Amino acid sequence: MRDRREAGQLLAEALIARDRNLVDNPATAVFGLARGGVPVAWEIAAALHAPLDACIIRKLGVPSSPELALGAVAFGGSPAINRQVVSEFRVTEQQLQRVVDAEVRELTRREQTYRAGRPPLGMEGRIAILVDDGLATGSSMRAAIEAARTHKPDRLIVAVGVAPQSAISEIAPLVDDLVCVSTPTDFRAVGQWYERFEQVADATVCSLLARSTT
């Protein structure tokens, strides 16, 4: 794929082909995992004529190797923890709690920054579409799903640009439907499958949420 914009356009086509009733449906709402999922979600929301919001997620890094995820936490939800990684790297409960506390503080900052005083878009009774540019381990999407379920959507759909089959197999049973543009067999990283995969800035997220057409 060229970029996140094209991923969103392809996912919108796939979603509409699967269920035309998603278009112009007041129950449909699109939630982009911030930050990388928001540009993808914007394209989907525009195509479906649906409102857009950010689903704010933070990776929980192993203290000794912060780039390695031991889980993730979503705003308003409980942390999704990979206990196998916690055990393998001998992360204590005290260390884990410090990581969670730090990321929750960052979640709160982003919540205030992205919405600029606007209330979050409600999920209750809606067809909620969770969107990301891709899945690697699936921990961020799992955290988003667990947080979303607490808000009682009528249907929960996941739409992602690229993911290995292992992540698809893990996430698909947790939701009502899952759409993915590409499931390569030699998956190493999400950015590998995009020609342009620059980091998404907070300002971009704010701009796209403000430009949401609904």
C-alpha positions as CSV (number, residue, x, y, z in Angstrom):
1,M,0.0,0.0,0.0
2,R,1.2,3.5,-0.7
3,D,0.2,5.0,2.7
4,R,-2.4,5.1,5.5
5,R,-4.8,7.0,3.3
6,E,-4.9,4.3,0.7
7,A,-5.3,1.7,3.4
8,G,-8.3,3.5,4.7
9,Q,-9.8,3.7,1.2
10,L,-9.3,0.0,0.6
11,L,-10.8,-0.9,4.0
12,A,-13.8,1.4,3.3
13,E,-14.4,-0.5,0.0
14,A,-14.2,-3.8,1.8
15,L,-16.5,-2.8,4.6
16,I,-19.1,-1.5,2.2
17,A,-18.9,-4.6,0.0
18,R,-19.5,-6.7,3.1
19,D,-22.3,-4.6,4.6
20,R,-23.8,-1.7,2.6
21,N,-25.9,-0.8,5.7
22,L,-22.9,0.7,7.3
23,V,-23.2,3.7,5.0
24,D,-25.4,6.6,6.1
25,N,-26.3,4.6,9.2
26,P,-26.7,6.8,12.3
27,A,-25.6,3.8,14.4
28,T,-22.2,3.5,12.6
29,A,-19.2,5.1,14.3
30,V,-15.5,4.9,13.5
31,F,-12.7,4.9,16.1
32,G,-9.1,5.2,15.0
33,L,-6.4,3.8,17.3
34,A,-4.2,6.8,18.0
35,R,-2.0,7.7,16.6
36,G,-1.4,5.6,13.5
37,G,-4.9,4.4,13.0
38,V,-6.5,7.8,12.9
39,P,-5.6,8.7,9.3
40,V,-6.8,5.3,8.2
41,A,-10.0,5.7,10.2
42,W,-10.6,9.2,8.7
43,E,-10.9,7.7,5.2
44,I,-13.3,5.1,6.4
45,A,-15.5,7.6,8.3
46,A,-15.6,9.8,5.2
47,A,-16.7,6.9,3.0
48,L,-19.3,5.7,5.4
49,H,-20.6,9.2,6.3
50,A,-20.0,8.3,9.9
51,P,-18.6,10.2,12.9
52,L,-14.9,9.7,13.9
53,D,-13.2,9.6,17.2
54,A,-9.8,8.5,18.5
55,C,-9.3,5.3,20.6
56,I,-6.3,6.2,22.7
57,I,-3.9,3.3,23.3
58,R,-0.5,3.1,24.9
59,K,1.9,0.2,24.6
60,L,3.3,-1.1,27.9
61,G,7.0,-1.7,27.4
62,V,9.2,-4.2,29.3
63,P,11.2,-2.0,31.7
64,S,14.6,-3.4,30.5
65,S,13.5,-3.3,26.8
66,P,10.9,-0.6,26.4
67,E,10.5,-1.3,22.7
68,L,9.2,-4.7,23.5
69,A,5.5,-4.8,24.5
70,L,4.3,-6.7,27.5
71,G,0.8,-5.4,26.8
72,A,-1.2,-2.3,26.2
73,V,-3.8,0.0,27.9
74,A,-6.7,1.9,26.4
75,F,-8.3,5.0,27.9
76,G,-11.1,4.0,30.1
77,G,-10.2,0.3,30.1
78,S,-8.1,-2.2,32.1
79,P,-4.6,-3.0,30.9
80,A,-4.3,-6.0,28.6
81,I,-1.2,-7.8,29.9
82,N,0.8,-10.6,28.2
83,R,1.7,-12.7,31.2
84,Q,4.0,-14.9,29.2
85,V,6.2,-11.8,28.4
86,V,6.0,-10.6,32.1
87,S,7.2,-14.0,33.2
88,E,9.9,-14.4,30.6
89,F,11.5,-11.0,31.4
90,R,10.9,-11.4,35.2
91,V,8.9,-8.2,35.5
92,T,7.7,-7.7,39.1
93,E,4.2,-6.5,39.9
94,Q,5.7,-3.3,41.2
95,Q,7.6,-2.7,38.0
96,L,4.5,-3.5,36.0
97,Q,2.4,-1.0,38.0
98,R,4.9,1.7,37.4
99,V,4.8,1.2,33.7
100,V,1.0,1.2,33.7
101,D,0.8,4.4,35.8
102,A,3.2,6.2,33.5
103,E,1.3,5.2,30.4
104,V,-2.1,6.1,31.9
105,R,-0.7,9.6,32.6
106,E,0.2,9.9,28.9
107,L,-3.2,8.6,27.9
108,T,-4.8,11.4,30.0
109,R,-2.6,14.0,28.3
110,R,-3.5,12.7,24.8
111,E,-7.2,12.6,25.7
112,Q,-7.1,16.2,26.7
113,T,-5.0,17.2,23.6
114,Y,-6.9,15.4,20.9
115,R,-10.5,16.2,21.9
116,A,-9.9,19.8,23.0
117,G,-12.8,19.7,25.4
118,R,-15.1,17.7,23.1
119,P,-16.8,14.7,24.8
120,P,-15.8,11.3,23.6
121,L,-18.0,9.7,21.0
122,G,-20.4,7.2,22.6
123,M,-20.3,3.5,21.7
124,E,-23.4,2.2,23.4
125,G,-25.8,0.7,21.0
126,R,-23.7,1.6,18.0
127,I,-21.9,-0.3,15.3
128,A,-18.3,0.5,16.4
129,I,-15.5,0.1,13.9
130,L,-12.0,0.0,15.5
131,V,-9.3,0.9,13.0
132,D,-5.6,0.6,12.9
133,D,-2.9,0.8,10.2
134,G,-1.9,-2.8,11.2
135,L,-1.5,-5.4,13.8
136,A,1.8,-6.8,15.0
137,T,1.3,-8.7,18.2
138,G,-2.3,-7.5,18.5
139,S,-1.9,-6.3,22.1
140,S,-3.0,-2.7,21.3
141,M,-6.1,-3.9,19.5
142,R,-6.9,-6.4,22.3
143,A,-6.8,-3.5,24.8
144,A,-9.0,-1.4,22.5
145,I,-11.5,-4.2,22.2
146,E,-11.6,-4.8,25.9
147,A,-12.2,-1.1,26.6
148,A,-14.8,-0.9,23.9
149,R,-16.8,-3.8,25.2
150,T,-17.3,-2.0,28.5
151,H,-19.3,0.7,26.6
152,K,-21.7,-1.9,25.2
153,P,-21.7,-1.4,21.4
154,D,-24.3,-3.3,19.5
155,R,-21.6,-4.6,17.1
156,L,-17.9,-4.4,17.2
157,I,-15.9,-4.5,13.9
158,V,-12.1,-4.4,13.5
159,A,-10.5,-3.0,10.3
160,V,-6.8,-3.0,9.8
161,G,-4.4,-2.4,6.9
162,V,-2.0,-5.3,7.4
163,A,-1.5,-8.2,9.9
164,P,0.1,-11.6,10.1
165,Q,-2.4,-14.5,10.2
166,S,-1.4,-15.2,13.8
167,A,-2.7,-11.8,14.9
168,I,-5.8,-12.2,12.8
169,S,-6.5,-15.6,14.4
170,E,-6.1,-14.1,17.9
171,I,-8.3,-11.0,17.3
172,A,-11.1,-12.3,15.1
173,P,-12.9,-14.4,17.8
174,L,-13.1,-11.3,20.0
175,V,-15.2,-9.2,17.6
176,D,-18.3,-9.6,15.4
177,D,-16.3,-9.0,12.2
178,L,-12.7,-8.3,11.0
179,V,-11.5,-6.8,7.7
180,C,-7.9,-6.7,6.7
181,V,-6.4,-5.6,3.4
182,S,-3.3,-7.8,3.5
183,T,-2.1,-10.8,5.5
184,P,1.5,-11.5,4.3
185,T,3.2,-14.7,5.3
186,D,6.6,-13.1,5.8
187,F,5.4,-10.4,8.2
188,R,8.1,-8.6,10.2
189,A,6.6,-5.2,10.9
190,V,3.6,-3.1,10.0
191,G,5.7,-0.4,8.3
192,Q,7.3,-2.9,6.0
193,W,4.0,-3.1,4.0
194,Y,3.7,0.7,3.4
195,E,5.6,2.8,0.9
196,R,5.2,5.8,3.2
197,F,4.9,5.1,6.9
198,E,6.0,8.3,8.7
199,Q,5.2,8.8,12.4
200,V,1.8,10.5,12.9
201,A,2.0,13.6,15.0
202,D,-0.4,14.7,17.7
203,A,-1.2,17.8,15.5
204,T,-2.3,15.5,12.7
205,V,-4.6,13.6,14.9
206,C,-6.1,16.8,16.2
207,S,-6.6,18.1,12.7
208,L,-8.3,15.0,11.4
209,L,-10.7,14.7,14.4
210,A,-11.6,18.4,13.9
211,R,-12.2,17.8,10.2
212,S,-14.5,14.8,10.8
213,T,-17.5,15.5,8.5
214,T,-20.1,14.1,10.8
